[in-house]
Amino acid sequence: MKTLFYSITVALWILLLSGCGSTPAVKSPAYTQGAHDGCQTAHGTYTKDSERFRNDPDYENGWFAGRRECNPSFHRE
């Protein structure tokens, strides 16, 4: 019974984490915070944790995604 439960749980996690395309199915708290800060920046209030931006790829990617989503004319250079 435990083996069946374990197998089902693992299969569900694999499906959940695989997602579609290249967008991560589960976003980390750092990515979420970066997206929030990037969106704030796109709306005119410059918001960025510079230390985290330099050292945490999830935060950096989230920040660019937030700017892009809240300001479609923004292009990452």
N, CA, C and O atoms as a MOPAC input file, in Angstrom:
PM7 MOZYME 1SCF
protein

 N      0.81900 1    -1.18500 1     0.00000 1
 C      0.00000 1     0.00000 1     0.00000 1
 C      0.86900 1     1.25900 1     0.00000 1
 O      0.59000 1     2.21300 1    -0.72500 1
 N      1.93200 1     1.25300 1     0.82400 1
 C      2.83700 1     2.40600 1     0.86100 1
 C      3.52800 1     2.60800 1    -0.48100 1
 O      3.71700 1     3.74300 1    -0.92000 1
 N      3.90200 1     1.51600 1    -1.12900 1
 C      4.58900 1     1.59200 1    -2.41300 1
 C      3.68200 1     2.22200 1    -3.46600 1
 O      4.13600 1     3.05100 1    -4.25400 1
 N      2.42400 1     1.84500 1    -3.48700 1
 C      1.47100 1     2.40800 1    -4.43900 1
 C      1.29100 1     3.90300 1    -4.17900 1
 O      1.30700 1     4.70200 1    -5.11600 1
 N      1.12300 1     4.27700 1    -2.93300 1
 C      0.98000 1     5.68500 1    -2.57200 1
 C      2.22300 1     6.47700 1    -2.98600 1
 O      2.11400 1     7.56800 1    -3.54400 1
 N      3.39300 1     5.92200 1    -2.70900 1
 C      4.64700 1     6.58300 1    -3.07800 1
 C      4.74900 1     6.74700 1    -4.58700 1
 O      5.13800 1     7.81100 1    -5.06800 1
 N      4.40400 1     5.70600 1    -5.33700 1
 C      4.47300 1     5.77100 1    -6.80400 1
 C      3.52800 1     6.82200 1    -7.36100 1
 O      3.90100 1     7.57700 1    -8.25900 1
 N      2.33400 1     6.87800 1    -6.84900 1
 C      1.35700 1     7.87700 1    -7.31400 1
 C      1.83000 1     9.28100 1    -6.97300 1
 O      1.72900 1    10.19100 1    -7.79600 1
 N      2.34100 1     9.45600 1    -5.77400 1
 C      2.83700 1    10.76900 1    -5.35000 1
 C      3.98700 1    11.23500 1    -6.24100 1
 O      4.00200 1    12.38900 1    -6.66900 1
 N      4.93200 1    10.37100 1    -6.52100 1
 C      6.06600 1    10.71200 1    -7.37900 1
 C      5.58200 1    11.04800 1    -8.78500 1
 O      6.04300 1    12.02300 1    -9.38000 1
 N      4.67100 1    10.26400 1    -9.31600 1
 C      4.14500 1    10.52200 1   -10.66300 1
 C      3.44800 1    11.87800 1   -10.72500 1
 O      3.63100 1    12.62300 1   -11.68800 1
 N      2.65400 1    12.20600 1    -9.71300 1
 C      1.96900 1    13.50000 1    -9.68300 1
 C      2.96000 1    14.65900 1    -9.61300 1
 O      2.77700 1    15.67300 1   -10.28600 1
 N      4.00000 1    14.51700 1    -8.80900 1
 C      5.01400 1    15.57600 1    -8.71700 1
 C      5.75200 1    15.75700 1   -10.04000 1
 O      6.04500 1    16.88300 1   -10.44100 1
 N      6.04400 1    14.67500 1   -10.70200 1
 C      6.73300 1    14.77300 1   -11.99400 1
 C      5.84700 1    15.50500 1   -12.99400 1
 O      6.32600 1    16.37800 1   -13.71800 1
 N      4.58100 1    15.16800 1   -13.04400 1
 C      3.65200 1    15.85400 1   -13.94100 1
 C      3.52000 1    17.32900 1   -13.58900 1
 O      3.53100 1    18.19300 1   -14.46600 1
 N      3.39800 1    17.60500 1   -12.30300 1
 C      3.22600 1    18.98000 1   -11.84400 1
 C      4.45100 1    19.82800 1   -12.16500 1
 O      4.31500 1    20.96700 1   -12.61100 1
 N      5.63300 1    19.29100 1   -11.94300 1
 C      6.85100 1    20.06300 1   -12.14800 1
 C      7.28000 1    20.13900 1   -13.61000 1
 O      8.01100 1    21.05400 1   -13.99000 1
 N      6.84200 1    19.20200 1   -14.42300 1
 C      7.25100 1    19.23100 1   -15.82800 1
 C      6.56100 1    20.36000 1   -16.57700 1
 O      7.19500 1    21.02100 1   -17.40000 1
 N      5.29600 1    20.59700 1   -16.31900 1
 C      4.56800 1    21.71100 1   -16.93700 1
 C      4.62300 1    21.68300 1   -18.45300 1
 O      5.01800 1    20.68600 1   -19.05800 1
 N      4.22900 1    22.77400 1   -19.04600 1
 C      4.25300 1    22.90800 1   -20.50400 1
 C      5.24800 1    23.99900 1   -20.88200 1
 O      5.35200 1    25.01200 1   -20.19100 1
 N      5.96500 1    23.80000 1   -21.95600 1
 C      6.89200 1    24.82100 1   -22.43000 1
 C      8.04300 1    25.03400 1   -21.48000 1
 O      8.41700 1    24.14000 1   -20.72000 1
 N      8.61000 1    26.25100 1   -21.53200 1
 C      9.79100 1    26.53600 1   -20.72600 1
 C      9.47100 1    27.30600 1   -19.44400 1
 O     10.38200 1    27.60800 1   -18.67300 1
 N      8.20000 1    27.63100 1   -19.20000 1
 C      7.82200 1    28.36200 1   -17.99200 1
 C      7.79200 1    27.39300 1   -16.81800 1
 O      7.15800 1    26.34100 1   -16.90300 1
 N      8.47100 1    27.73400 1   -15.71900 1
 C      8.45400 1    26.83700 1   -14.57500 1
 C      7.04400 1    26.68300 1   -14.02200 1
 O      6.31200 1    27.66700 1   -13.91100 1
 N      6.64900 1    25.43800 1   -13.66900 1
 C      5.31800 1    25.18300 1   -13.13200 1
 C      5.18700 1    25.77100 1   -11.73600 1
 O      4.12700 1    26.28000 1   -11.37100 1
 N      6.24900 1    25.70400 1   -10.96000 1
 C      6.23600 1    26.22100 1    -9.59700 1
 C      7.28700 1    27.31400 1    -9.50300 1
 O      8.46500 1    27.07900 1    -9.77500 1
 N      6.86400 1    28.49700 1    -9.12100 1
 C      7.79700 1    29.61700 1    -9.02700 1
 C      8.26800 1    29.75900 1    -7.58600 1
 O      7.48500 1    29.64500 1    -6.64300 1
 N      9.56500 1    30.01100 1    -7.43700 1
 C     10.13900 1    30.14300 1    -6.10300 1
 C      9.71400 1    31.48300 1    -5.48500 1
 O      9.29500 1    32.39200 1    -6.20200 1
 N      9.82300 1    31.60100 1    -4.17100 1
 C      9.52800 1    32.88200 1    -3.52900 1
 C     10.42900 1    34.00700 1    -4.05700 1
 O      9.99400 1    35.15500 1    -4.15000 1
 N     11.67400 1    33.68500 1    -4.40000 1
 C     12.58700 1    34.70400 1    -4.94000 1
 C     12.09000 1    35.20000 1    -6.29300 1
 O     12.12100 1    36.40100 1    -6.56100 1
 N     11.63200 1    34.28800 1    -7.14500 1
 C     11.09400 1    34.66100 1    -8.45900 1
 C      9.86000 1    35.54500 1    -8.28000 1
 O      9.72300 1    36.57500 1    -8.94100 1
 N      8.97100 1    35.13600 1    -7.38400 1
 C      7.74600 1    35.89300 1    -7.13500 1
 C      8.05700 1    37.29800 1    -6.64300 1
 O      7.44200 1    38.26200 1    -7.10000 1
 N      9.00700 1    37.42800 1    -5.71600 1
 C      9.38300 1    38.75000 1    -5.21100 1
 C     10.02200 1    39.58100 1    -6.31300 1
 O      9.74800 1    40.77500 1    -6.43200 1
 N     10.87400 1    38.95200 1    -7.12100 1
 C     11.49400 1    39.65600 1    -8.24300 1
 C     10.45000 1    40.15800 1    -9.22300 1
 O     10.54500 1    41.28700 1    -9.70600 1
 N      9.44400 1    39.32400 1    -9.52500 1
 C      8.37900 1    39.72700 1   -10.44200 1
 C      7.60200 1    40.90800 1    -9.87500 1
 O      7.26100 1    41.83600 1   -10.60800 1
 N      7.32400 1    40.87900 1    -8.59400 1
 C      6.61800 1    41.98800 1    -7.94700 1
 C      7.43700 1    43.27300 1    -8.05200 1
 O      6.91500 1    44.32700 1    -8.41600 1
 N      8.72600 1    43.17100 1    -7.72800 1
 C      9.59800 1    44.35600 1    -7.77600 1
 C      9.74300 1    44.87300 1    -9.20200 1
 O      9.74700 1    46.08400 1    -9.42300 1
 N      9.86100 1    43.96400 1   -10.17600 1
 C      9.96100 1    44.37500 1   -11.57400 1
 C      8.69900 1    45.07000 1   -12.04800 1
 O      8.76500 1    46.03600 1   -12.80800 1
 N      7.56200 1    44.58800 1   -11.60700 1
 C      6.28400 1    45.20900 1   -11.97700 1
 C      6.18300 1    46.60500 1   -11.35700 1
 O      5.75000 1    47.54800 1   -12.02000 1
 N      6.57500 1    46.73700 1   -10.10600 1
 C      6.58300 1    48.06100 1    -9.45900 1
 C      7.45700 1    49.02400 1   -10.25000 1
 O      7.09900 1    50.18600 1   -10.44200 1
 N      8.60000 1    48.53700 1   -10.70400 1
 C      9.51600 1    49.35600 1   -11.49300 1
 C      8.86300 1    49.76100 1   -12.81100 1
 O      8.98600 1    50.91200 1   -13.23000 1
 N      8.18000 1    48.84200 1   -13.46200 1
 C      7.51100 1    49.14200 1   -14.73100 1
 C      6.43300 1    50.20600 1   -14.55200 1
 O      6.13200 1    50.96100 1   -15.47800 1
 N      5.85800 1    50.25800 1   -13.35700 1
 C      4.82000 1    51.25200 1   -13.07200 1
 C      5.38500 1    52.58000 1   -12.58600 1
 O      4.63100 1    53.49200 1   -12.24900 1
 N      6.71000 1    52.69100 1   -12.54700 1
 C      7.32500 1    53.97300 1   -12.22300 1
 C      7.97500 1    54.09700 1   -10.86300 1
 O      8.59100 1    55.12300 1   -10.57400 1
 N      7.85800 1    53.07800 1   -10.01300 1
 C      8.51300 1    53.10300 1    -8.70400 1
 C      9.66600 1    52.11100 1    -8.74800 1
 O      9.46300 1    50.90800 1    -8.58700 1
 N     10.89600 1    52.62400 1    -8.97000 1
 C     12.05500 1    51.74900 1    -9.10700 1
 C     12.21900 1    50.92000 1    -7.84100 1
 O     12.45800 1    51.45300 1    -6.75700 1
 N     12.08600 1    49.61200 1    -7.99800 1
 C     12.17300 1    48.68300 1    -6.87500 1
 C     13.03900 1    47.50700 1    -7.28700 1
 O     12.67800 1    46.75600 1    -8.19400 1
 N     14.17100 1    47.34200 1    -6.63300 1
 C     15.05300 1    46.20100 1    -6.92300 1
 C     15.97300 1    45.98200 1    -5.73100 1
 O     16.58700 1    46.92200 1    -5.22600 1
 N     16.06200 1    44.74400 1    -5.29000 1
 C     17.03900 1    44.35100 1    -4.27800 1
 C     18.32000 1    44.02600 1    -5.04400 1
 O     18.49100 1    42.91200 1    -5.53800 1
 N     19.20700 1    44.99500 1    -5.13700 1
 C     20.40000 1    44.86300 1    -5.98600 1
 C     21.27600 1    43.67400 1    -5.61300 1
 O     21.79300 1    42.98700 1    -6.49300 1
 N     21.44400 1    43.43100 1    -4.34800 1
 C     22.25800 1    42.29700 1    -3.88300 1
 C     21.63700 1    40.98500 1    -4.35300 1
 O     22.32100 1    40.11200 1    -4.88800 1
 N     20.35400 1    40.86800 1    -4.14700 1
 C     19.65100 1    39.66000 1    -4.56300 1
 C     19.64600 1    39.52600 1    -6.08500 1
 O     19.77600 1    38.41900 1    -6.60900 1
 N     19.49800 1    40.63600 1    -6.79200 1
 C     19.48600 1    40.64600 1    -8.25500 1
 C     20.80900 1    40.09600 1    -8.80300 1
 O     20.82000 1    39.33500 1    -9.77100 1
 N     21.92200 1    40.49000 1    -8.17100 1
 C     23.25000 1    40.03500 1    -8.61900 1
 C     23.51800 1    38.57300 1    -8.28700 1
 O     24.24200 1    37.89100 1    -9.01100 1
 N     22.93400 1    38.09300 1    -7.19300 1
 C     23.31700 1    36.77500 1    -6.67900 1
 C     22.25000 1    35.68900 1    -6.77200 1
 O     22.54000 1    34.52500 1    -6.49400 1
 N     21.03600 1    36.03600 1    -7.15200 1
 C     19.95600 1    35.04900 1    -7.17900 1
 C     19.28400 1    35.05000 1    -8.54900 1
 O     18.49200 1    35.94400 1    -8.84800 1
 N     19.59300 1    34.05600 1    -9.38200 1
 C     19.02200 1    34.01900 1   -10.73200 1
 C     17.49100 1    33.98300 1   -10.74300 1
 O     16.87300 1    34.53600 1   -11.65200 1
 N     16.87800 1    33.34600 1    -9.75600 1
 C     15.41300 1    33.32500 1    -9.69700 1
 C     14.85900 1    34.73600 1    -9.51700 1
 O     13.89900 1    35.12300 1   -10.18400 1
 N     15.46800 1    35.50100 1    -8.61500 1
 C     15.02100 1    36.87600 1    -8.39500 1
 C     15.22600 1    37.69900 1    -9.66900 1
 O     14.33200 1    38.43800 1   -10.08300 1
 N     16.39700 1    37.57100 1   -10.28600 1
 C     16.70200 1    38.32200 1   -11.51100 1
 C     15.70300 1    37.98800 1   -12.61800 1
 O     15.15900 1    38.89000 1   -13.25600 1
 N     15.46100 1    36.70400 1   -12.84800 1
 C     14.51500 1    36.30400 1   -13.88200 1
 C     13.10400 1    36.79500 1   -13.56900 1
 O     12.38000 1    37.23100 1   -14.46400 1
 N     12.72300 1    36.72500 1   -12.31100 1
 C     11.41200 1    37.23200 1   -11.90400 1
 C     11.29800 1    38.72600 1   -12.11400 1
 O     10.25200 1    39.21800 1   -12.53800 1
 N     12.37600 1    39.46100 1   -11.81700 1
 C     12.36800 1    40.91200 1   -11.96800 1
 C     12.14800 1    41.29600 1   -13.42900 1
 O     11.33200 1    42.16700 1   -13.73000 1
 N     12.88400 1    40.63900 1   -14.34300 1
 C     12.70500 1    40.92100 1   -15.76500 1
 C     11.30800 1    40.50800 1   -16.23400 1
 O     10.69100 1    41.21300 1   -17.03300 1
 N     10.81200 1    39.38400 1   -15.74700 1
 C      9.46800 1    38.93400 1   -16.13000 1
 C      8.41400 1    39.92600 1   -15.64400 1
 O      7.46200 1    40.22600 1   -16.36400 1
 N      8.58300 1    40.43100 1   -14.43700 1
 C      7.64200 1    41.41800 1   -13.89800 1
 C      7.63600 1    42.68900 1   -14.71900 1
 O      6.57300 1    43.23800 1   -15.01000 1
 N      8.81300 1    43.16100 1   -15.09400 1
 C      8.87000 1    44.36400 1   -15.95200 1
 C      8.22200 1    44.11200 1   -17.28800 1
 O      7.48700 1    44.95600 1   -17.80100 1
 N      8.49200 1    42.94800 1   -17.85700 1
 C      7.94400 1    42.61300 1   -19.17000 1
 C      6.41500 1    42.49400 1   -19.11200 1
 O      5.72100 1    43.00300 1   -19.99100 1
 N      5.89900 1    41.83300 1   -18.09400 1
 C      4.45400 1    41.63500 1   -17.97300 1
 C      3.71400 1    42.94500 1   -17.71000 1
 O      2.61500 1    43.15300 1   -18.22200 1
 N      4.30700 1    43.81100 1   -16.92500 1
 C      3.64300 1    45.07400 1   -16.57400 1
 C      3.94200 1    46.19500 1   -17.55900 1
 O      3.29800 1    47.24300 1   -17.51100 1
 N      4.91100 1    45.99100 1   -18.45400 1
 C      5.26300 1    46.97400 1   -19.46100 1
 C      5.71000 1    46.22600 1   -20.71300 1
 O      6.90300 1    45.99300 1   -20.90500 1
 N      4.76200 1    45.85100 1   -21.56300 1
 C      5.10400 1    45.02400 1   -22.72700 1
 C      6.13300 1    45.65000 1   -23.66900 1
 O      6.73800 1    44.93300 1   -24.46600 1
 N      6.34600 1    46.95000 1   -23.60000 1
 C      7.32800 1    47.55200 1   -24.49400 1
 C      8.75700 1    47.39500 1   -23.97000 1
 O      9.70600 1    47.75600 1   -24.66600 1
 N      8.92900 1    46.86100 1   -22.75300 1
 C     10.25800 1    46.64900 1   -22.18500 1
 C     10.91700 1    45.44800 1   -22.83200 1
 O     10.29300 1    44.39400 1   -22.96000 1
 N     12.17500 1    45.59100 1   -23.24300 1
 C     12.93300 1    44.49000 1   -23.82600 1
 C     14.20300 1    44.30600 1   -23.03100 1
 O     14.91600 1    45.27400 1   -22.76600 1
 N     14.50100 1    43.05500 1   -22.64000 1
 C     15.72700 1    42.74700 1   -21.90700 1
 C     16.90400 1    42.87700 1   -22.84000 1
 O     16.89500 1    42.34300 1   -23.94900 1
 N     17.92000 1    43.59200 1   -22.38500 1
 C     19.11300 1    43.81400 1   -23.22900 1
 C     20.21600 1    42.85800 1   -22.86200 1
 O     21.29000 1    42.89600 1   -23.46200 1

